[in-house]
Amino acid sequence: MATAQVTAILNQKGGVGKTTTAINLGACLAAAGRRVLVVDMDPQANCTSGLGMGSADGKTIYDVLVDGVDMAEAVRPTRVEGLAAVPSTIDLAGAEVELVTAIARESRLREALRGVSDRFDYILLDTPPSLGLLTVNCLTGARWVLIPIQCEYYALEGLAQLGRTVGLVEKHLNPGLRLMGVVLTMFDGRTKLSREVAERVRERFGARVFEAVIPRSVRLSESPSYGQPIIVYDPRSKGAEAYTELAKEVMRIGDETQGTGVADPAD
């Protein structure tokens, strides 16, 4: 039985477009007919609110990780057909401490995902802006890492530390972990800085940089306040077009690597 392609959307810097990418990539994959689950692993719960969901009326990822609730009990539909989500809550901030003494604390998410992986084609993990235990859980449970990099000053700062963390998880917890690619976000072609940052990122990562580039967009910034992905809020916008193209690239990778979904400790 096929299992979902699990991707951690990762960057320890805040404000680089992780949540925007999780929401809108997920929605565009669903619009293309794929079954998609977005898991909000950030205590700030911006992905939860950006999908128009509340966290007080059911189980959340906190209940799954800390109390061992079945992941299926926390999965909820969104306003986009084919797109489901597991919401977060500020309570998740305490999970870092509560899981310290837990058995197999780094693999709680991986085990939880196994219970729902056959229901989806893609599972996207919206990671917190840190390299703590929640992020390690995401990396241990994922097959792929997708890194958003904003086209702004200090864009490449911290990537060495990020690479070391991914490398340690790959070596000790998840040998099958791979970089899917880097996506340029907040790109403004009118500015020299954006063009220079994009050039530096492509020099560093080469073919691992997605062709789709996410523009700096007022419409993209507005859509979360309405609880809607950009393809619902403004389907003709440049942001919607960019995330649609990114989804096509992600699907090509997924179609070429069928059968390599949820991380398996035996890999």
Rosetta blueprint (number, residue, H / E / L):
1 M L
2 A L
3 T L
4 A L
5 Q E
6 V E
7 T E
8 A E
9 I E
10 L L
11 N L
12 Q L
13 K L
14 G L
15 G L
16 V L
17 G L
18 K H
19 T H
20 T H
21 T H
22 A H
23 I H
24 N H
25 L H
26 G H
27 A H
28 C H
29 L H
30 A H
31 A H
32 A L
33 G L
34 R L
35 R L
36 V E
37 L E
38 V E
39 V E
40 D E
41 M L
42 D L
43 P L
44 Q L
45 A L
46 N H
47 C H
48 T H
49 S H
50 G H
51 L L
52 G L
53 M L
54 G L
55 S L
56 A L
57 D L
58 G L
59 K L
60 T L
61 I H
62 Y H
63 D H
64 V H
65 L H
66 V H
67 D H
68 G L
69 V L
70 D L
71 M H
72 A H
73 E H
74 A H
75 V L
76 R E
77 P E
78 T L
79 R L
80 V L
81 E L
82 G L
83 L E
84 A E
85 A E
86 V E
87 P L
88 S L
89 T L
90 I H
91 D H
92 L H
93 A H
94 G H
95 A H
96 E H
97 V H
98 E H
99 L L
100 V L
101 T L
102 A L
103 I L
104 A L
105 R H
106 E H
107 S H
108 R H
109 L H
110 R H
111 E H
112 A H
113 L H
114 R H
115 G L
116 V L
117 S H
118 D H
119 R H
120 F L
121 D L
122 Y E
123 I E
124 L E
125 L E
126 D E
127 T L
128 P L
129 P L
130 S L
131 L L
132 G L
133 L H
134 L H
135 T H
136 V H
137 N H
138 C H
139 L H
140 T H
141 G H
142 A L
143 R L
144 W E
145 V E
146 L E
147 I E
148 P E
149 I E
150 Q E
151 C L
152 E L
153 Y L
154 Y L
155 A L
156 L L
157 E L
158 G L
159 L H
160 A H
161 Q H
162 L H
163 G H
164 R H
165 T H
166 V H
167 G H
168 L H
169 V H
170 E H
171 K H
172 H H
173 L L
174 N L
175 P L
176 G L
177 L L
178 R E
179 L E
180 M E
181 G E
182 V E
183 V E
184 L E
185 T E
186 M E
187 F E
188 D L
189 G L
190 R L
191 T L
192 K H
193 L H
194 S H
195 R H
196 E H
197 V H
198 A H
199 E H
200 R H
201 V H
202 R H
203 E H
204 R H
205 F H
206 G H
207 A H
208 R H
209 V E
210 F E
211 E E
212 A E
213 V E
214 I E
215 P E
216 R L
217 S L
218 V H
219 R H
220 L H
221 S H
222 E H
223 S H
224 P H
225 S H
226 Y H
227 G L
228 Q L
229 P L
230 I H
231 I H
232 V H
233 Y H
234 D L
235 P L
236 R L
237 S L
238 K H
239 G H
240 A H
241 E H
242 A H
243 Y H
244 T H
245 E H
246 L H
247 A H
248 K H
249 E H
250 V H
251 M H
252 R H
253 I H
254 G H
255 D H
256 E H
257 T L
258 Q L
259 G L
260 T L
261 G L
262 V L
263 A L
264 D L
265 P L
266 A L
267 D L
